[in-house]
Amino acid sequence: MNPKTGKPTLRAGYAPATIAHNLSAVHGFYAFHLHFGRGPVVNPVPENRARRAALAHLSPIEARAVYRRGRLRPKVPVRQPRALPDHQWDELFTQMKCARDRALLSCYVSSGARASKLLGVELGDVDWTKGQLWVISKGSRARQPVPVSPEALAHLAAYLEEAGLPPDVMPIWRTRRGQPRPLTYWAARRIIQRADQAIGANWTLHDLRHTAATRLARDPELTLVEVQTILRHAHISTTALYTVVGLDDLVDKLAEHYARPVQPTT
């Protein structure tokens, strides 16, 4: 565990979620070709019939049946999304040394957009009047708007004034050295890694989406359905994960509780 963020550090090898995802992909590949009479007669990735029977035609109001994991399938731990506390966000943002990086992080944490989708935003996708950006959705591939804060737009305007306007059909996020090129996901990831090394943390680009979602979900002026619309979640149960309060979020309140006199019990 990283002592500053409380997040586990990456271990050697593949994570259980990655293994399970790859097994599902390989199983689907052989199942597709088996349907057309190609490939081996027996799927090399065993099918979990108990899982299919438990989830088949399941009503949302019915309790999910318990079933055993299939062969080769690892146990995937359930992890709650972790958001940056305000003081650690300020510390991370201070490490951004140029206008581009400050604008990029501000847009991430205010829009809740996925990392790769925000990097594809072009100049025509910025709606300065309504305060939103247009991105390509992950599932439907449709062009959808995402909101950004006035502070993020101010940082974005400062970046475009410093770097100049991009050519047509080129994203607004560009490299700063040599011939301008579109900023890739791995380059943006490296920006966060350098800042993490300076402050001793292990935050990622996706944690910025978690931070935006947590801030929105805990705003009493926003309903959960409104937050679901902003984050473009297919199911409201996914949005509800961000309403869970962890012990790390209660440190200050617990300190105040322990400082108050003990109330007599009757």
C-alpha positions in Angstrom: 0.0 0.0 0.0 1.1 3.5 -0.7 1.2 5.2 2.7 0.0 8.5 1.2 -2.8 7.5 -1.0 -3.8 4.2 0.6 -3.9 2.6 -2.9 -2.1 -0.7 -3.5 1.0 -0.6 -5.6 1.2 -2.6 -8.8 2.6 -6.1 -8.3 4.5 -8.2 -10.7 2.4 -10.1 -13.2 -1.2 -9.5 -14.3 -4.0 -8.4 -12.0 -6.9 -10.8 -11.4 -9.3 -8.5 -13.2 -7.0 -8.5 -16.3 -6.7 -12.3 -16.2 -10.5 -12.7 -16.0 -11.1 -10.3 -18.8 -8.6 -12.1 -21.1 -10.2 -15.4 -20.3 -13.6 -14.1 -21.3 -12.2 -12.7 -24.5 -10.5 -16.0 -25.4 -13.6 -18.0 -24.5 -15.7 -15.7 -26.8 -13.2 -16.1 -29.6 -13.4 -19.9 -29.7 -17.2 -19.9 -29.1 -17.7 -17.7 -32.1 -15.6 -19.9 -34.4 -17.2 -23.1 -32.9 -20.6 -21.8 -34.0 -19.3 -21.9 -37.6 -17.7 -25.3 -37.2 -14.1 -24.0 -37.0 -11.5 -24.5 -34.4 -11.3 -27.1 -31.6 -14.5 -29.0 -30.7 -14.0 -28.2 -27.0 -13.5 -24.6 -25.9 -10.1 -24.4 -24.2 -11.6 -21.9 -21.6 -14.2 -23.9 -19.6 -17.7 -22.4 -19.4 -19.2 -21.7 -16.0 -22.6 -23.2 -16.4 -23.6 -22.5 -12.8 -23.0 -18.8 -13.5 -25.1 -18.8 -16.7 -27.9 -20.6 -14.9 -27.8 -18.1 -12.0 -27.9 -15.0 -14.1 -30.2 -16.2 -16.9 -33.4 -14.1 -17.1 -32.7 -12.6 -13.7 -35.2 -10.0 -12.6 -33.7 -6.8 -11.1 -35.8 -7.3 -7.9 -34.6 -10.8 -7.4 -31.6 -11.6 -5.2 -28.6 -12.8 -7.2 -27.9 -16.5 -6.7 -24.6 -17.6 -5.3 -22.5 -19.7 -7.7 -18.9 -21.0 -7.7 -16.2 -19.6 -9.9 -15.4 -21.4 -13.0 -12.2 -23.3 -13.6 -9.1 -21.1 -14.3 -11.0 -18.0 -13.1 -9.2 -16.0 -10.4 -11.0 -14.4 -7.5 -11.4 -10.7 -8.4 -11.5 -8.5 -5.3 -14.2 -5.8 -5.1 -12.5 -2.4 -4.8 -14.2 0.9 -4.1 -13.1 3.8 -6.3 -10.7 6.2 -4.6 -10.8 9.9 -5.1 -8.1 12.5 -4.4 -8.7 14.3 -1.1 -8.8 18.1 -1.6 -5.3 18.7 -0.1 -3.7 16.0 -2.2 -5.4 17.3 -5.3 -3.9 20.8 -4.6 -0.5 19.1 -4.0 -0.8 17.2 -7.3 -2.0 20.3 -9.3 0.9 22.3 -7.9 3.3 19.9 -9.7 1.9 20.9 -13.1 4.6 23.2 -14.5 3.0 24.4 -17.7 -0.3 25.8 -18.9 -1.1 22.6 -20.9 -0.8 20.3 -17.9 -2.8 22.6 -15.7 -5.6 22.8 -18.3 -5.5 19.1 -18.9 -5.9 18.2 -15.2 -8.6 20.8 -14.7 -10.6 19.5 -17.5 -10.2 15.9 -16.3 -11.3 16.6 -12.7 -14.2 18.9 -13.6 -15.7 16.9 -16.5 -15.2 13.3 -15.3 -14.4 12.3 -18.9 -12.3 9.2 -19.5 -8.7 9.8 -20.2 -8.5 8.7 -23.8 -11.8 10.4 -24.8 -10.7 13.8 -23.5 -7.4 13.6 -25.4 -9.3 13.5 -28.7 -11.1 16.8 -28.2 -10.5 19.2 -31.1 -10.9 23.0 -31.2 -14.4 22.7 -32.7 -15.4 20.4 -29.8 -15.0 23.3 -27.2 -18.3 25.1 -26.5 -17.1 28.2 -24.6 -20.6 29.6 -24.2 -22.2 26.6 -22.6 -19.0 25.5 -20.8 -18.8 22.0 -22.2 -16.6 19.8 -24.4 -17.8 17.2 -27.0 -16.3 13.7 -26.7 -16.8 10.4 -28.4 -18.7 8.0 -26.1 -17.0 4.8 -25.1 -19.9 2.4 -25.8 -22.1 3.9 -28.5 -19.3 5.9 -30.2 -21.8 8.8 -30.3 -20.6 12.4 -29.9 -21.7 13.6 -26.5 -21.2 16.8 -24.4 -19.4 16.8 -21.1 -19.4 19.8 -18.7 -16.3 21.6 -17.6 -15.8 24.2 -14.9 -15.2 27.9 -15.6 -11.7 27.5 -14.0 -10.9 24.7 -16.4 -11.9 26.8 -19.4 -9.7 29.6 -18.1 -6.8 27.3 -17.9 -7.6 26.0 -21.4 -7.8 29.5 -22.8 -4.4 30.3 -21.2 -2.9 27.1 -22.8 -4.3 27.9 -26.3 -3.0 31.5 -26.0 0.5 30.2 -25.1 0.7 27.3 -27.6 -1.4 28.7 -30.4 -4.5 27.2 -32.0 -4.1 23.7 -33.4 -4.5 22.9 -37.1 -7.8 21.4 -38.4 -8.6 17.8 -37.3 -5.8 17.9 -34.7 -6.6 17.6 -31.0 -6.1 20.6 -28.8 -3.7 18.6 -26.6 -0.3 18.6 -28.3 3.3 17.8 -27.4 5.6 20.6 -26.4 8.9 19.5 -27.8 9.8 19.3 -31.5 7.1 19.2 -34.1 3.7 19.5 -32.5 2.0 16.1 -32.4 -1.2 14.9 -30.7 -0.7 14.1 -27.0 -1.1 10.3 -26.6 -2.5 8.5 -23.6 0.9 7.3 -22.5 2.3 10.8 -22.6 -0.5 12.1 -20.5 0.0 9.1 -18.1 3.6 10.0 -17.8 2.7 13.6 -16.7 0.9 12.1 -13.7 3.7 9.6 -13.0 6.3 12.4 -12.8 4.1 14.4 -10.4 3.5 11.2 -8.3 7.3 10.7 -8.0 7.7 14.2 -6.7 5.0 13.9 -4.0 5.4 10.2 -3.2 1.9 9.1 -4.4 0.6 6.7 -7.0 -2.5 8.4 -8.4 -3.5 7.6 -12.0 -5.4 9.4 -14.8 -8.5 7.3 -14.0 -8.4 8.5 -10.4 -9.2 12.0 -11.7 -12.5 10.6 -13.1 -13.2 9.0 -9.7 -12.5 12.3 -8.1 -14.9 14.2 -10.3 -17.6 11.5 -9.8 -17.2 11.5 -6.0 -17.4 15.3 -5.8 -20.6 15.3 -7.9 -22.2 12.4 -6.1 -21.7 14.0 -2.7 -23.1 17.4 -3.7 -26.5 17.7 -1.9 -27.7 19.9 -4.7 -27.4 17.2 -7.4 -29.5 14.0 -7.5 -28.0 10.7 -8.3 -29.8 10.5 -11.6 -28.3 13.8 -12.6 -24.8 12.6 -11.7 -25.4 9.4 -13.7 -26.3 11.6 -16.8 -23.1 13.7 -16.4 -20.9 10.7 -16.0 -22.7 8.7 -18.8 -23.1 5.6 -16.7 -25.3 2.9 -18.2 -26.6 1.8 -14.8 -27.3 3.9 -11.7 -25.8 1.2 -9.5 -22.4 2.2 -10.9 -23.0 5.8 -9.9 -24.1 4.8 -6.5 -20.6 3.4 -5.8 -19.4 7.0 -5.4 -21.7 7.7 -2.5 -20.0 5.2 -0.2 -18.0 7.1 2.4 -14.7 5.4 3.4 -12.9 5.7 6.7 -10.2 7.9 5.1 -12.9 10.5 4.3 -13.8 10.6 8.0 -10.4 11.4 9.5 -11.2 15.0 10.3 -14.6 14.3 11.6 -13.3 11.5 13.8 -10.6 13.8 15.2 -13.3 16.3 16.2 -15.4 13.5 17.7 -12.5 12.3 19.9 -11.8 15.9 21.0 -15.3 16.4 22.3 -16.2 15.4 25.9 -17.6 11.9 26.3 -21.4 12.1 26.6 -22.8 10.3 29.6 -24.9 7.3 28.8 -28.2 6.6 30.4 
